[in-house]
Amino acid sequence: MAEPVVAVVVAAGAGVRLGGSAPKALRQLSGRSLVRHSLDALAAGGVDRAVVVIAAGTEAAFETDLADAALPTSYVLGGARRQDSVRAGLAAIAGDPDTAGCRFVLVHDAARPLVPPAVVARVVEALAAGSEAVVPAVPVVDSIRSVDSSGVSRVVDRSVLRAVQTPQGFVRQVLEAALSRADADGREVSDDATAVEAIGVPVRLVDGSAEALKVTGPADLAVAEAILAGRR
């Protein structure tokens, strides 16, 4: 029997750039919220339970939206920084008798609602095969230039670059240790794999997907709608 996998879904963002009064994760995409799409994909990819990290004052709205979610879901309030929110999710997993023994965790941004289940499955399978940190990534397609402090720019070889996505998968104790070290060192981390790498744990890459775009502004929402239309 496969080991259970629990996802921490980060959904506490206000989504100022997206506009509207609702939290970004509750914005609608073809009649379903972004977070609902995310949970559907996680469930289809092999995740067993989820902890959704939300902002204070939004509890009722999330409970209503996810009343019949695709997998068992609990909620916890997030913090000021991303790493605070992820730590809150990890603490909720450790404090729940149903998930306290869980060894594998995935951290997913609710703002990536259309991650294909196959990508989720690749992350889960890599963890089961022995990797301690797994990140889906896609090749960089744009031309990239670096700029130094004097304003001089140089072309960067994009063939060696990858754009990282979520869900990122970890052995839970490894991620807990990495975030504790980041806090102790006074470092702010916006990418969980970066924190793990900083304590010497190698990060394995698996194939991501162009469909796992991050919804930040109205244009991204329009692209996501087009992706869903193509799937249908």
C-alpha positions as CSV (number, residue, x, y, z in Angstrom):
1,M,0.0,0.0,0.0
2,A,1.4,3.4,-1.0
3,E,2.3,5.9,1.8
4,P,-0.3,8.6,2.2
5,V,0.5,12.1,0.8
6,V,-0.8,15.3,2.3
7,A,-0.8,18.7,0.5
8,V,-0.4,22.1,2.0
9,V,-2.3,24.4,-0.3
10,V,-1.2,28.0,0.1
11,A,-4.4,30.1,-0.5
12,A,-4.0,33.1,1.8
13,G,-3.2,35.7,-0.9
14,A,-5.5,38.7,-1.4
15,G,-4.9,38.8,-5.1
16,V,-4.6,42.6,-5.4
17,R,-3.2,42.4,-9.0
18,L,-6.1,40.2,-10.0
19,G,-8.7,42.6,-8.7
20,G,-12.0,42.0,-7.1
21,S,-13.0,41.7,-3.5
22,A,-12.7,38.0,-3.0
23,P,-9.5,36.2,-2.0
24,K,-7.6,35.2,-5.1
25,A,-8.0,31.5,-4.4
26,L,-11.8,31.9,-4.5
27,R,-11.9,33.7,-7.8
28,Q,-13.9,31.8,-10.3
29,L,-12.5,29.9,-13.3
30,S,-15.2,28.4,-15.5
31,G,-17.6,28.2,-12.6
32,R,-15.2,26.8,-10.0
33,S,-12.8,28.5,-7.7
34,L,-9.0,28.4,-8.3
35,V,-8.5,26.5,-5.1
36,R,-11.2,24.0,-6.1
37,H,-9.5,23.3,-9.4
38,S,-6.2,22.9,-7.5
39,L,-7.7,20.3,-5.1
40,D,-9.3,18.4,-8.0
41,A,-5.9,18.1,-9.6
42,L,-4.1,17.1,-6.4
43,A,-6.7,14.4,-5.7
44,A,-6.5,13.0,-9.3
45,G,-2.6,13.0,-9.0
46,G,-2.5,10.9,-5.9
47,V,-2.8,13.2,-2.9
48,D,-4.9,11.8,0.0
49,R,-5.7,14.9,2.1
50,A,-5.1,18.6,2.1
51,V,-4.6,21.5,4.5
52,V,-5.6,24.8,3.0
53,V,-3.8,27.8,4.4
54,I,-6.1,30.8,4.4
55,A,-6.3,34.4,5.6
56,A,-8.2,35.4,8.8
57,G,-11.8,36.3,8.1
58,T,-12.2,34.0,5.1
59,E,-13.0,30.8,6.9
60,A,-16.7,30.7,6.2
61,A,-16.2,31.5,2.5
62,F,-13.6,28.7,2.1
63,E,-15.8,26.2,4.0
64,T,-18.7,26.9,1.8
65,D,-16.7,26.7,-1.4
66,L,-15.0,23.5,-0.5
67,A,-17.8,21.7,1.3
68,D,-17.7,18.8,-1.1
69,A,-14.0,19.0,-2.1
70,A,-12.5,16.1,-4.0
71,L,-10.4,15.1,-0.9
72,P,-10.6,15.5,2.9
73,T,-9.7,19.1,3.6
74,S,-8.9,21.1,6.8
75,Y,-8.0,24.8,7.2
76,V,-5.4,26.8,9.0
77,L,-4.6,30.5,9.2
78,G,-1.5,31.7,7.3
79,G,1.2,34.1,8.4
80,A,2.8,37.3,7.1
81,R,5.3,35.5,4.9
82,R,5.0,32.4,2.6
83,Q,7.2,30.4,4.9
84,D,5.1,31.3,7.9
85,S,2.0,30.0,6.0
86,V,3.7,26.8,5.0
87,R,5.0,26.2,8.5
88,A,1.4,26.7,9.7
89,G,0.2,24.0,7.3
90,L,3.0,21.6,8.4
91,A,2.1,22.2,12.1
92,A,-1.6,21.4,11.3
93,I,-0.5,18.1,9.7
94,A,1.7,17.2,12.7
95,G,-1.2,18.1,15.1
96,D,-3.9,16.0,13.4
97,P,-4.0,12.4,14.4
98,D,-5.1,11.5,10.9
99,T,-2.0,13.0,9.3
100,A,0.7,13.1,12.1
101,G,2.4,10.1,10.7
102,C,2.5,11.3,7.2
103,R,6.0,11.3,5.7
104,F,5.4,13.0,2.3
105,V,4.0,16.5,1.8
106,L,3.3,18.5,-1.3
107,V,3.3,22.3,-1.2
108,H,1.0,23.8,-3.8
109,D,0.0,27.3,-4.7
110,A,-3.8,27.6,-5.2
111,A,-2.9,30.2,-7.8
112,R,-1.8,27.3,-10.1
113,P,-5.2,25.8,-10.6
114,L,-4.6,23.9,-13.8
115,V,-1.6,21.8,-12.9
116,P,-2.2,18.5,-14.7
117,P,-2.7,15.5,-12.5
118,A,0.2,13.8,-14.3
119,V,2.5,16.4,-13.0
120,V,1.3,15.8,-9.4
121,A,1.7,12.1,-10.0
122,R,5.3,12.6,-11.1
123,V,6.2,14.5,-7.9
124,V,4.5,11.8,-5.8
125,E,6.3,9.0,-7.6
126,A,9.7,10.7,-7.2
127,L,9.2,10.9,-3.5
128,A,8.1,7.3,-3.3
129,A,11.3,6.4,-5.2
130,G,13.5,8.0,-2.6
131,S,13.9,11.7,-3.4
132,E,13.7,14.0,-0.5
133,A,12.8,17.2,-2.5
134,V,11.1,17.2,-5.9
135,V,10.2,20.2,-8.1
136,P,8.3,20.2,-11.4
137,A,10.0,22.5,-13.9
138,V,9.7,23.6,-17.5
139,P,12.4,24.9,-19.9
140,V,12.7,28.7,-20.2
141,V,11.5,29.7,-23.6
142,D,12.1,33.5,-23.5
143,S,15.5,35.0,-24.2
144,I,17.1,36.0,-20.9
145,R,19.6,38.7,-20.1
146,S,21.4,39.3,-16.8
147,V,22.1,42.9,-15.7
148,D,25.0,43.9,-13.4
149,S,25.1,46.9,-11.0
150,S,26.4,49.2,-13.7
151,G,23.5,48.4,-16.0
152,V,25.5,46.3,-18.4
153,S,23.5,43.3,-19.7
154,R,24.6,39.9,-20.9
155,V,22.8,37.0,-22.6
156,V,22.2,34.0,-20.4
157,D,22.2,30.6,-21.9
158,R,18.6,29.6,-21.5
159,S,19.3,25.9,-22.3
160,V,20.5,25.4,-18.8
161,L,17.6,27.3,-17.2
162,R,14.3,26.0,-15.9
163,A,11.2,27.7,-14.5
164,V,9.9,26.0,-11.4
165,Q,6.3,25.3,-10.6
166,T,4.2,23.7,-7.9
167,P,3.3,21.3,-6.3
168,Q,6.8,20.8,-4.8
169,G,7.2,17.6,-2.9
170,F,9.2,16.9,0.2
171,V,9.9,14.5,3.0
172,R,8.1,16.3,5.7
173,Q,10.9,16.4,8.3
174,V,13.3,17.7,5.7
175,L,11.0,20.6,4.9
176,E,10.3,21.3,8.5
177,A,14.1,21.5,9.3
178,A,14.8,23.7,6.3
179,L,12.1,26.3,7.2
180,S,13.3,26.3,10.8
181,R,16.9,26.9,9.7
182,A,15.7,29.8,7.4
183,D,13.9,31.4,10.3
184,A,16.9,31.0,12.6
185,D,19.1,32.6,10.0
186,G,16.7,35.4,9.4
187,R,16.2,34.4,5.7
188,E,13.0,35.0,3.8
189,V,12.3,32.3,1.2
190,S,9.7,32.5,-1.4
191,D,10.4,29.0,-2.8
192,D,10.4,26.0,-0.5
193,A,12.9,24.0,-2.5
194,T,15.4,26.9,-2.0
195,A,15.1,26.5,1.7
196,V,15.7,22.7,1.5
197,E,18.7,23.2,-0.9
198,A,20.2,25.6,1.7
199,I,20.6,22.8,4.2
200,G,22.3,20.6,1.7
201,V,19.4,18.4,0.4
202,P,19.5,17.9,-3.4
203,V,16.4,18.9,-5.4
204,R,15.2,16.5,-8.1
205,L,13.5,18.0,-11.1
206,V,10.6,16.4,-12.9
207,D,8.7,17.5,-16.0
208,G,6.2,20.3,-15.3
209,S,3.6,21.7,-17.7
210,A,2.9,24.9,-19.5
211,E,-0.7,24.5,-18.4
212,A,0.4,24.9,-14.7
213,L,0.6,28.7,-15.1
214,K,0.4,30.9,-12.1
215,V,-2.7,33.2,-12.1
216,T,-1.5,36.6,-11.1
217,G,-3.5,39.1,-13.2
218,P,-6.6,39.2,-15.4
219,A,-4.6,38.2,-18.5
220,D,-3.6,35.0,-16.7
221,L,-7.2,34.2,-15.9
222,A,-8.1,34.6,-19.6
223,V,-5.3,32.2,-20.6
224,A,-6.5,29.7,-18.0
225,E,-10.0,29.9,-19.4
226,A,-8.6,29.2,-22.8
227,I,-6.7,26.2,-21.5
228,L,-9.9,24.8,-19.9
229,A,-11.8,25.4,-23.1
230,G,-9.1,23.4,-25.0
231,R,-9.4,20.5,-22.5
232,R,-13.1,20.4,-23.0
